[in-house]
């Protein structure tokens, strides 16, 4: 039996506002505080290039609850369109 596992990567932007390595957060919507996520790394990199902060990097390390809220918001927005 052949087993195929498909995994979809989801990306977020990790942002630092100071030089401290412990002082970071995931880039969020300022209105509802939902973490912005992208299914394409290139789109996340495009947004990251527009940020003015101490440091930023693309990450796939997104807490499950944050990913669930982001997915829920995207699905809700898609239905409203």
C-alpha positions, 0 to 999 in steps of 0.5 A: 500500500502506498501512503501519500502525505500532503502537508501544506505550509503556512507562513507568518511573520515574526517581528522584533521591535527591539534588539532583545531576542525575547521581544518578538510577536507574530504580525497581527491585524490591529483591529482584531489581533488575528495573526496574518498568515500566508500559504505562499512564502513569497507573499509573506516575504513581500509583506515583510519587505514593507515593514519597518522594524528592528528585525523580521523573519518568516516562520512556520512556527505558528501556535495552533490557536493562532492558526485556527483563528487566522483560518477562520477569519479567512474563511469568513472573509471569503464567504462574505465576498 
